[in-house]
């Protein structure tokens, strides 16, 4: 005869009844919490299990990294060909990364830091020679850069803009031909890149031929947007588990004289585009289908745009008059000009980027004395210069900025 099934029975007069009940309850809670090997992707910090993506499981993106508060600025001038590294922990540009400036022997036109602050990827200017992609490890204590693959190129590609998905799995490379968005998987341990797929950009997406300007990935990981100058905007639905890209219908500018140059996306999928007419705001579905909300007046020659992680402020770099237009972001992405805007920035201002803390905006321009400038951001969004770097970019083309991400 089979033995009778066992049960836990707590005698009402047992001297340790309360203690035993507490232990039983704690065990049940632990089981249901997803620790051990249960509920792999619940995202609970107490559970050590690594999330494994599948067709039915989406892993939470790594929103934080480790390391110092760094800003890397590419100097593509033919006389320099280097990358400067600035430690922004003290709110100024006086402390360099160990070994900076880094002389890599090529003209760096685009850069991006992975979400975990592990790697920096750069692209050499294809207008000057064959375009290549390079990779570097980031020292989390000093900000020093060390080349991957013996400082040899990882990829041969004529890139003008780079972006990384928020989960750190995919590197997006916008080709100078205006027709190709290449995607590579990133080896989280070695930084090695493996080709995954190509997002085909519609030829002549807008009213005239495409001109590659910038690629950006939504913080949600839902879609990728590409600015194509007078060619308009092309978006792609992104499937983060596989990296699959599904193109959406391109959005054309209002006329052949209008171009879209800089793109930024907030946490609720709203798209901010710096273009000929000013700053245009689009709402977006999770698939990257855009709806034009409104265009706001900026300074002259808007070319770059940056939105903070909190989604409260957006800034536009106006190249022609060297100013920065700032806006606070309200409900439904309605913008209000910040008091004092536009603010004076570097001459022929190019790139904009927020630091790790979101308290500073770093900019680059063409002036040798004030080409790289840092601004503190007030509670209302007003910008106050924290000083320029000892040397600027002295560039004849737009320089790029890549900053580390918020740390845990």
GIGI-V624073 format. One line per field, one symbol per residue. psi: psi as a letter, one per 20 degrees, with the letter a starting at -180 (. if undefined). A space follows every 10 residues. Layout:
# GIGI-V624073
psi = ???
This chain:
# GIGI-V624073
psi = pqqqqqqppo phjphkgggg ggggghgggg giijrckqmg lijphipipp poqaiippqp qoiqararnq ppppnjphig lrpqppojhj krkioqqpiq qooijroohq qqpqhjkgqp pqpqoiihap pqpqqqqpoi hijqppqqlk jqqhqoqmqi qqqqqiijhp ppooqiijip oqpqqpohgi iqpppgrpop ppplhchaqq opgqqqpphi jhrpqppkci ibppqpppoh hijppoqrpq oqrhriipqp gqqqprijjp ppppagibop pprqriijpq ppgqpqpaap lphqqpprhi khqpqpoogg jlropqqqpa pkkpqppppi qqqpaqplpe qqqqagijiq pqrqbiphhk hoqppqorhi iqpppjqrrh qbhlqirprq ppqrrpq.
